[in-house]
Amino acid sequence: MDKGGQPVFIIDPRKEQTKGRDTLSMNIAAAKAVANIVKSILGPRGMDKMLVNPLGDITITNDGATILHDMDIEHPTAKMIVEVA
């Protein structure tokens, strides 16, 4: 709060703010992107994924939560989906 008792809002100038239908569309697109990442590991013909981290360590898995947690996701809605997984 400032000296007058008013709250101070700090917004990162590098971030983009959207409202209304644009926000809804972006959130749906983020959810679909997360779904596309894991959909090939599901079902009887599910495939394994090979993950390579920046240090060169290799992980082979078909666990969706492991795949999502090892990724660097920036979109806030996609991050929430990953945290729930």
C-alpha positions in Angstrom: 0.0 0.0 0.0 1.2 3.5 -0.7 1.2 6.3 2.0 -2.5 7.1 1.2 -3.6 3.6 2.0 -4.2 2.7 -1.7 -3.0 -0.7 -3.0 -0.1 -0.6 -5.4 -0.4 -2.9 -8.4 2.8 -4.0 -10.0 2.3 -5.4 -13.5 5.2 -6.8 -15.5 5.4 -4.6 -18.7 6.6 -7.6 -20.7 3.3 -9.5 -20.0 0.2 -9.2 -22.1 -3.2 -8.7 -20.6 -6.3 -9.9 -22.3 -10.0 -9.9 -21.5 -13.2 -11.5 -22.5 -13.4 -13.9 -25.5 -9.7 -13.4 -26.3 -8.8 -14.8 -22.9 -11.2 -17.7 -23.3 -9.8 -18.5 -26.7 -6.2 -18.4 -25.4 -7.0 -20.6 -22.4 -8.8 -23.2 -24.7 -5.7 -23.2 -27.0 -3.4 -23.8 -24.1 -5.5 -26.7 -22.8 -5.6 -28.2 -26.3 -1.8 -27.9 -26.6 -1.3 -29.7 -23.3 -3.8 -32.4 -24.4 -1.9 -32.8 -27.7 1.3 -33.4 -25.8 0.0 -36.4 -23.8 -2.6 -37.9 -26.2 -0.1 -40.1 -28.0 0.8 -41.9 -24.7 -2.8 -42.9 -23.9 -4.6 -46.1 -24.9 -3.5 -49.6 -25.9 -1.3 -48.1 -28.6 0.2 -45.5 -26.4 3.8 -44.6 -27.2 6.7 -43.8 -24.9 8.3 -40.3 -25.0 12.0 -39.5 -24.8 12.8 -36.4 -22.8 16.2 -34.7 -22.9 16.9 -32.0 -20.3 19.5 -29.2 -20.8 22.2 -31.3 -19.0 21.7 -34.1 -21.6 20.0 -36.5 -19.2 17.5 -38.8 -21.0 14.2 -39.9 -19.6 12.0 -42.4 -21.4 8.4 -42.5 -20.0 4.8 -42.9 -20.9 3.6 -41.1 -17.7 1.8 -37.9 -18.6 2.5 -36.2 -15.3 6.2 -36.9 -15.7 6.2 -35.5 -19.2 4.3 -32.4 -18.2 6.3 -31.7 -15.1 9.6 -31.9 -17.0 8.5 -29.3 -19.5 9.0 -25.5 -19.1 5.5 -24.2 -19.6 4.9 -20.4 -19.5 1.1 -20.0 -20.1 -0.7 -19.6 -16.8 -3.6 -21.8 -17.7 -1.3 -24.6 -19.0 0.7 -24.3 -15.8 -2.4 -24.9 -13.7 -3.3 -28.0 -15.8 0.2 -29.4 -15.2 0.0 -28.7 -11.5 -3.2 -30.7 -11.3 -1.7 -33.6 -13.3 
